[in-house]
Protein backbone atom coordinates (compact mmCIF):
# COMPACT_ATOMS: atom_id res chain seq x y z
CA UNK A 1 0.00 0.00 0.00
CA UNK A 2 2.80 2.39 0.63
CA UNK A 3 5.81 0.69 -0.91
CA UNK A 4 7.54 -0.37 2.34
CA UNK A 5 6.97 -2.59 5.35
CA UNK A 6 6.93 0.46 7.62
CA UNK A 7 3.91 1.80 5.78
CA UNK A 8 2.00 -1.41 5.06
CA UNK A 9 2.48 -2.79 8.57
CA UNK A 10 -0.20 -0.67 10.29
CA UNK A 11 -2.74 -1.57 7.61
CA UNK A 12 -2.10 -5.30 8.04
CA UNK A 13 -2.27 -5.08 11.83
CA UNK A 14 -5.46 -3.01 11.69
CA UNK A 15 -7.10 -5.55 9.38
CA UNK A 16 -6.04 -8.38 11.71
CA UNK A 17 -7.63 -6.64 14.70
CA UNK A 18 -10.88 -6.19 12.80
CA UNK A 19 -10.94 -9.86 11.74
CA UNK A 20 -10.40 -10.85 15.37
CA UNK A 21 -13.30 -8.63 16.42
CA UNK A 22 -15.57 -10.27 13.84
CA UNK A 23 -14.86 -13.72 15.28
CA UNK A 24 -15.11 -12.44 18.84
CA UNK A 25 -18.55 -11.17 17.88
CA UNK A 26 -19.63 -14.73 17.07
CA UNK A 27 -18.71 -15.76 20.61
CA UNK A 28 -20.52 -12.83 22.24
CA UNK A 29 -23.62 -13.35 20.12
CA UNK A 30 -23.80 -17.00 21.25
CA UNK A 31 -23.00 -16.57 24.94
CA UNK A 32 -24.19 -13.12 26.08
CA UNK A 33 -27.55 -11.42 26.36
CA UNK A 34 -26.23 -8.21 24.77
CA UNK A 35 -25.27 -9.06 21.20
CA UNK A 36 -22.13 -7.78 19.49
CA UNK A 37 -23.63 -7.78 16.00
CA UNK A 38 -25.42 -4.61 14.94
CA UNK A 39 -29.19 -5.01 14.63
CA UNK A 40 -28.98 -3.53 11.13
CA UNK A 41 -26.73 -6.39 10.04
CA UNK A 42 -29.52 -8.84 10.73
CA UNK A 43 -31.80 -6.56 8.73
CA UNK A 44 -29.32 -6.66 5.82
CA UNK A 45 -29.08 -10.44 6.03
CA UNK A 46 -32.84 -10.95 6.13
CA UNK A 47 -33.22 -8.65 3.12
CA UNK A 48 -30.56 -10.65 1.26
CA UNK A 49 -32.45 -13.84 2.12
CA UNK A 50 -35.62 -12.48 0.56
CA UNK A 51 -33.65 -11.56 -2.57
CA UNK A 52 -32.31 -15.12 -2.86
CA UNK A 53 -35.92 -16.30 -2.67
CA UNK A 54 -36.83 -14.09 -5.61
CA UNK A 55 -38.90 -11.61 -3.60
CA UNK A 56 -38.43 -8.01 -2.45
CA UNK A 57 -35.82 -7.10 0.20
CA UNK A 58 -38.42 -4.68 1.57
CA UNK A 59 -40.38 -7.61 2.94
CA UNK A 60 -37.95 -7.21 5.84
CA UNK A 61 -39.38 -4.49 8.04
CA UNK A 62 -37.03 -1.51 8.65
CA UNK A 63 -34.92 -2.25 5.55
CA UNK A 64 -34.47 1.35 4.31
CA UNK A 65 -31.63 0.91 1.83
CA UNK A 66 -31.04 0.31 -1.85
CA UNK A 67 -31.67 -3.27 -3.02
CA UNK A 68 -28.06 -3.19 -4.24
CA UNK A 69 -26.86 -3.67 -0.66
CA UNK A 70 -29.05 -6.73 -0.22
CA UNK A 71 -27.77 -8.10 -3.53
CA UNK A 72 -24.18 -7.51 -2.41
CA UNK A 73 -24.79 -9.55 0.74
CA UNK A 74 -26.37 -12.60 -0.86
CA UNK A 75 -23.21 -14.61 0.00
CA UNK A 76 -24.37 -14.21 3.62
CA UNK A 77 -27.03 -16.76 2.68
CA UNK A 78 -25.15 -18.93 0.18
CA UNK A 79 -21.69 -18.89 1.79
CA UNK A 80 -21.42 -17.73 5.40
CA UNK A 81 -23.26 -15.14 7.47
CA UNK A 82 -20.14 -13.18 8.38
CA UNK A 83 -19.34 -12.53 4.71
CA UNK A 84 -20.80 -9.02 4.85
CA UNK A 85 -18.82 -8.17 7.98
CA UNK A 86 -15.61 -9.23 6.23
CA UNK A 87 -16.51 -6.98 3.29
CA UNK A 88 -17.17 -4.08 5.64
CA UNK A 89 -13.89 -4.40 7.58
CA UNK A 90 -11.93 -4.65 4.31
CA UNK A 91 -13.66 -1.47 3.14
CA UNK A 92 -12.81 0.14 6.48
CA UNK A 93 -9.09 -0.49 5.96
CA UNK A 94 -9.37 0.43 2.27
CA UNK A 95 -10.86 3.78 3.35
CA UNK A 96 -7.67 4.44 5.36
CA UNK A 97 -5.59 3.47 2.33
CA UNK A 98 -7.46 6.05 0.23
CA UNK A 99 -6.86 8.64 2.96
CA UNK A 100 -3.16 7.82 2.68
CA UNK A 101 -3.18 8.34 -1.07
CA UNK A 102 -5.07 11.65 -0.77
CA UNK A 103 -2.64 12.94 1.88
CA UNK A 104 0.32 12.00 -0.33
CA UNK A 105 -1.24 13.90 -3.24
CA UNK A 106 -1.53 16.91 -0.94
CA UNK A 107 2.21 16.89 -0.30
CA UNK A 108 2.80 14.68 2.74
CA UNK A 109 5.47 11.99 2.62
CA UNK A 110 4.25 8.41 2.84
CA UNK A 111 5.27 7.77 6.44
CA UNK A 112 3.71 10.99 7.74
CA UNK A 113 0.52 10.21 5.85
CA UNK A 114 0.52 6.72 7.38
CA UNK A 115 0.79 8.23 10.86
CA UNK A 116 -2.34 10.28 10.25
CA UNK A 117 -4.14 7.25 8.80
CA UNK A 118 -3.38 5.37 12.02
CA UNK A 119 -5.83 7.69 13.75
CA UNK A 120 -8.48 5.90 11.69
CA UNK A 121 -6.94 2.45 11.54
CA UNK A 122 -6.67 2.09 15.33
CA UNK A 123 -9.66 4.17 16.33
CA UNK A 124 -12.00 1.93 18.38
CA UNK A 125 -15.09 3.52 16.83
CA UNK A 126 -14.60 2.56 13.15
CA UNK A 127 -13.08 -0.76 14.22
CA UNK A 128 -16.17 -1.78 16.18
CA UNK A 129 -18.67 -0.19 13.82
CA UNK A 130 -17.42 -2.13 10.79
CA UNK A 131 -16.84 -5.42 12.66
CA UNK A 132 -20.35 -5.29 14.13
CA UNK A 133 -21.79 -5.21 10.60
CA UNK A 134 -22.44 -1.56 9.81
CA UNK A 135 -22.17 -0.78 6.08
CA UNK A 136 -20.93 2.83 6.40
CA UNK A 137 -17.38 1.79 5.42
CA UNK A 138 -18.63 0.96 1.92
CA UNK A 139 -19.91 4.52 1.54
CA UNK A 140 -16.65 5.90 2.95
CA UNK A 141 -14.69 4.08 0.23
CA UNK A 142 -16.96 5.46 -2.50
CA UNK A 143 -16.74 9.06 -1.24
CA UNK A 144 -12.97 8.93 -0.68
CA UNK A 145 -12.51 7.41 -4.14
CA UNK A 146 -14.49 10.32 -5.56
CA UNK A 147 -12.23 12.83 -3.79
CA UNK A 148 -9.07 10.95 -4.82
CA UNK A 149 -9.94 10.91 -8.52
CA UNK A 150 -11.12 14.51 -8.45
CA UNK A 151 -7.76 15.48 -7.00
CA UNK A 152 -6.08 13.63 -9.88
CA UNK A 153 -8.51 15.32 -12.30
CA UNK A 154 -9.91 12.00 -13.53
CA UNK A 155 -13.45 13.24 -13.91
CA UNK A 156 -15.18 10.14 -15.29
CA UNK A 157 -13.84 7.81 -12.57
CA UNK A 158 -14.74 10.35 -9.89
CA UNK A 159 -18.25 10.73 -11.30
CA UNK A 160 -18.82 6.96 -11.38
CA UNK A 161 -17.87 6.59 -7.72
CA UNK A 162 -19.94 9.63 -6.80
CA UNK A 163 -23.06 8.46 -8.62
CA UNK A 164 -22.82 5.10 -6.87
CA UNK A 165 -22.33 6.74 -3.47
CA UNK A 166 -25.47 8.87 -3.88
CA UNK A 167 -27.41 5.79 -4.98
CA UNK A 168 -26.22 3.86 -1.93
CA UNK A 169 -27.17 6.67 0.48
CA UNK A 170 -28.71 9.96 -0.51
CA UNK A 171 -26.76 12.33 1.76
CA UNK A 172 -23.55 12.53 -0.35
CA UNK A 173 -25.66 14.61 -2.75
CA UNK A 174 -24.70 17.54 -0.48
CA UNK A 175 -21.14 17.30 -1.84
CA UNK A 176 -22.34 18.15 -5.34
CA UNK A 177 -22.16 21.93 -4.90
CA UNK A 178 -18.57 22.14 -3.60
CA UNK A 179 -17.52 19.58 -6.23
CA UNK A 180 -19.02 21.69 -9.00
CA UNK A 181 -17.38 24.83 -7.60
CA UNK A 182 -14.02 23.04 -7.33
CA UNK A 183 -14.20 21.98 -10.98
CA UNK A 184 -14.01 25.64 -12.00
CA UNK A 185 -10.27 25.53 -11.36
CA UNK A 186 -7.66 24.13 -13.71
CA UNK A 187 -6.30 22.00 -10.87
CA UNK A 188 -7.17 21.04 -7.32
CA UNK A 189 -5.98 23.22 -4.49
CA UNK A 190 -2.70 22.38 -2.81
CA UNK A 191 -1.63 23.17 0.72
CA UNK A 192 -0.38 26.62 -0.34
CA UNK A 193 -3.36 27.29 -2.61
CA UNK A 194 -5.63 28.66 0.09
CA UNK A 195 -9.27 29.38 -0.70
CA UNK A 196 -10.39 31.94 1.83
CA UNK A 197 -8.93 35.18 0.43
CA UNK A 198 -9.69 34.39 -3.20
CA UNK A 199 -13.19 33.21 -2.35
CA UNK A 200 -13.94 36.56 -0.71
CA UNK A 201 -12.68 38.34 -3.83
CA UNK A 202 -14.76 35.96 -5.92
CA UNK A 203 -17.92 36.81 -4.03
CA UNK A 204 -17.19 40.55 -4.17
CA UNK A 205 -17.27 40.38 -7.96
CA UNK A 206 -20.97 39.70 -7.80
CA UNK A 207 -21.15 35.93 -8.19
CA UNK A 208 -24.22 34.79 -6.30
CA UNK A 209 -26.96 32.23 -6.54
CA UNK A 210 -29.31 34.99 -7.74
CA UNK A 211 -27.10 35.97 -10.67
CA UNK A 212 -28.05 34.07 -13.87
CA UNK A 213 -24.46 34.31 -15.09
CA UNK A 214 -23.41 32.33 -12.04
CA UNK A 215 -25.04 29.19 -13.45
CA UNK A 216 -23.54 29.77 -16.89
CA UNK A 217 -20.04 30.18 -15.46
CA UNK A 218 -20.40 26.96 -13.48
CA UNK A 219 -21.18 24.79 -16.49
CA UNK A 220 -17.75 24.24 -17.98
CA UNK A 221 -16.64 21.05 -19.71
CA UNK A 222 -15.53 19.23 -16.56
CA UNK A 223 -18.71 20.12 -14.68
CA UNK A 224 -20.93 18.94 -17.50
CA UNK A 225 -18.98 15.69 -17.83
CA UNK A 226 -19.20 15.03 -14.09
CA UNK A 227 -22.93 15.80 -13.94
CA UNK A 228 -23.76 13.71 -17.00
CA UNK A 229 -21.79 10.62 -15.92
CA UNK A 230 -22.85 10.70 -12.25
CA UNK A 231 -26.42 11.65 -13.12
CA UNK A 232 -26.82 8.91 -15.73
CA UNK A 233 -25.42 6.28 -13.39
CA UNK A 234 -27.78 7.35 -10.61
CA UNK A 235 -30.79 7.42 -12.96
CA UNK A 236 -29.98 4.07 -14.58
CA UNK A 237 -29.59 2.31 -11.22
CA UNK A 238 -32.76 3.96 -9.96
CA UNK A 239 -34.71 2.99 -13.07
CA UNK A 240 -33.55 -0.63 -12.88
CA UNK A 241 -34.57 -1.02 -9.25
CA UNK A 242 -37.83 0.88 -9.80
CA UNK A 243 -38.72 -1.53 -12.62
CA UNK A 244 -37.93 -4.46 -10.33
CA UNK A 245 -39.40 -3.29 -7.01
CA UNK A 246 -41.70 -0.40 -7.90
CA UNK A 247 -42.68 2.45 -5.60
CA UNK A 248 -41.44 0.73 -2.44
CA UNK A 249 -37.87 1.13 -3.72
CA UNK A 250 -38.23 4.93 -3.96
CA UNK A 251 -40.19 5.15 -0.73
CA UNK A 252 -37.86 3.10 1.48
CA UNK A 253 -34.54 4.12 -0.09
CA UNK A 254 -35.03 7.87 -0.49
CA UNK A 255 -38.39 9.40 0.46
CA UNK A 256 -38.47 7.81 3.91
CA UNK A 257 -35.28 9.62 4.91
CA UNK A 258 -36.73 12.98 3.86
CA UNK A 259 -39.92 12.58 5.88
CA UNK A 260 -38.55 10.57 8.82
CA UNK A 261 -39.44 12.03 12.24
CA UNK A 262 -38.07 9.73 14.94
CA UNK A 263 -39.33 10.80 18.39
CA UNK A 264 -37.85 7.94 20.39
CA UNK A 265 -34.37 6.99 19.12
CA UNK A 266 -33.19 10.51 18.58
CA UNK A 267 -30.95 13.13 20.18
CA UNK A 268 -31.24 15.76 17.49
CA UNK A 269 -31.74 19.40 18.64
CA UNK A 270 -35.17 19.11 16.97
CA UNK A 271 -36.12 16.03 18.99
CA UNK A 272 -38.30 17.70 21.62
CA UNK A 273 -40.05 19.92 19.09
CA UNK A 274 -40.87 16.91 16.91
CA UNK A 275 -42.11 15.01 19.96
CA UNK A 276 -44.36 17.83 21.16
CA UNK A 277 -45.81 18.43 17.68
CA UNK A 278 -46.14 14.76 16.68
CA UNK A 279 -49.93 15.00 16.49
CA UNK A 280 -50.01 18.50 15.02
CA UNK A 281 -51.11 19.18 11.46
CA UNK A 282 -47.87 21.18 11.09
CA UNK A 283 -45.70 18.21 12.04
CA UNK A 284 -44.70 17.29 8.48
CA UNK A 285 -44.00 20.92 7.58
CA UNK A 286 -41.78 21.39 10.66
CA UNK A 287 -39.88 18.23 9.71
CA UNK A 288 -39.06 19.73 6.31
CA UNK A 289 -38.25 23.18 7.74
CA UNK A 290 -35.65 21.47 9.95
CA UNK A 291 -33.54 21.03 6.81
CA UNK A 292 -33.20 24.79 6.34
CA UNK A 293 -30.30 25.42 8.80
CA UNK A 294 -28.43 22.50 7.24
CA UNK A 295 -28.97 23.87 3.75
CA UNK A 296 -27.80 27.39 4.62
CA UNK A 297 -24.67 26.17 6.42
CA UNK A 298 -23.81 23.77 3.59
CA UNK A 299 -24.08 26.56 1.00
CA UNK A 300 -21.92 28.91 3.09
CA UNK A 301 -19.18 26.33 3.67
CA UNK A 302 -19.26 25.38 -0.01
CA UNK A 303 -18.39 28.93 -1.05
CA UNK A 304 -15.85 29.37 1.73
CA UNK A 305 -13.82 26.16 1.34
CA UNK A 306 -14.52 24.54 -2.02
CA UNK A 307 -10.92 24.98 -3.20
CA UNK A 308 -9.88 22.55 -0.48
CA UNK A 309 -12.48 19.99 -1.46
CA UNK A 310 -11.48 17.32 1.07
CA UNK A 311 -11.80 19.73 3.99
CA UNK A 312 -15.03 21.15 2.58
CA UNK A 313 -16.64 17.70 2.31
CA UNK A 314 -15.54 16.94 5.86
CA UNK A 315 -17.30 20.11 7.05
CA UNK A 316 -20.37 19.12 5.05
CA UNK A 317 -20.49 15.72 6.74
CA UNK A 318 -20.03 17.17 10.23
CA UNK A 319 -22.69 19.84 9.66
CA UNK A 320 -25.14 17.36 8.14
CA UNK A 321 -24.84 15.01 11.13
CA UNK A 322 -24.80 17.72 13.80
CA UNK A 323 -27.87 19.56 12.52
CA UNK A 324 -29.81 16.55 11.27
CA UNK A 325 -33.35 16.08 12.54
CA UNK A 326 -32.60 12.43 13.39
CA UNK A 327 -29.44 11.55 15.33
CA UNK A 328 -28.91 8.18 16.98
CA UNK A 329 -25.90 7.27 19.11
CA UNK A 330 -24.76 6.33 22.62
CA UNK A 331 -23.06 7.96 25.62
CA UNK A 332 -24.82 10.45 27.94
CA UNK A 333 -27.95 10.18 25.78
CA UNK A 334 -28.22 6.42 26.34
CA UNK A 335 -29.13 6.58 30.04
CA UNK A 336 -32.37 8.58 29.71
CA UNK A 337 -33.08 6.71 26.45
CA UNK A 338 -32.90 3.41 28.35
CA UNK A 339 -35.41 4.61 30.96
CA UNK A 340 -37.72 5.80 28.18
CA UNK A 341 -37.50 2.64 26.08
CA UNK A 342 -37.32 -0.08 28.74
CA UNK A 343 -38.78 1.47 31.91
CA UNK A 344 -41.48 3.58 30.30
CA UNK A 345 -40.47 6.73 32.20
CA UNK A 346 -40.96 10.23 30.78
CA UNK A 347 -37.35 11.27 30.06
CA UNK A 348 -38.00 13.19 26.86
CA UNK A 349 -36.68 16.46 28.29
CA UNK A 350 -33.44 14.84 29.49
CA UNK A 351 -32.91 13.25 26.06
CA UNK A 352 -33.42 16.64 24.43
CA UNK A 353 -30.93 18.30 26.81
CA UNK A 354 -28.37 15.58 26.02
CA UNK A 355 -28.95 16.30 22.34
CA UNK A 356 -28.38 20.03 22.86
CA UNK A 357 -25.10 19.27 24.64
CA UNK A 358 -24.09 17.10 21.67
CA UNK A 359 -24.94 19.97 19.32
CA UNK A 360 -22.91 22.46 21.37
CA UNK A 361 -19.85 20.20 21.55
CA UNK A 362 -19.91 19.48 17.82
CA UNK A 363 -20.28 23.17 16.98
CA UNK A 364 -17.35 24.00 19.26
CA UNK A 365 -15.19 21.35 17.57
CA UNK A 366 -16.11 22.70 14.13
CA UNK A 367 -15.20 26.24 15.17
CA UNK A 368 -11.83 25.08 16.52
CA UNK A 369 -11.07 23.15 13.33
CA UNK A 370 -12.03 26.04 11.06
CA UNK A 371 -10.06 28.53 13.18
CA UNK A 372 -6.90 26.39 13.10
CA UNK A 373 -7.37 25.73 9.40
CA UNK A 374 -7.43 29.47 8.71
CA UNK A 375 -4.35 30.05 10.88
CA UNK A 376 -2.43 27.32 9.06
CA UNK A 377 -3.36 28.72 5.66
CA UNK A 378 -2.37 32.22 6.75
CA UNK A 379 1.01 30.96 7.98
CA UNK A 380 1.54 29.05 4.73
CA UNK A 381 0.76 32.15 2.68
CA UNK A 382 3.14 34.26 4.81
CA UNK A 383 5.94 31.72 4.41
CA UNK A 384 5.55 31.57 0.63
CA UNK A 385 5.73 35.35 0.37
ABEGO torsion letter per residue (X at the ends): XAGBAAAAAAAAAAAAAAAAAAAAAAAAAAABABBABBAAAAAAAAAAAAAAAGBBAAABBGBABBAAAAAAAAAAAABBAAAAAAAAAAAAAAAAAAAAAAAAAAGBBAAAAAAAAAAAAABAAAAAAAAAGBAAAAAAAAAAAAAAAAAAGBAAAAAAAAAAAAAABAAAAAAAAAAAAAAABABBBBAABBAAAAAAAAAAAGBBAABAAAAAAABBAAAAAAAAAAAAAAAAAAAAAAAAAEAAAAAAAAAAAAABBBAABBABAAAAAAAAAAABAAAAAAAAAAAAAAAAAAAAAAAAAAABAAAAAAAAAAAAAAABABBBBBEAAAAAAAAAAAAGBBAAAAAAAAAAAAAAAAAAAAAAAAAAAAAAAAAAAAAAX
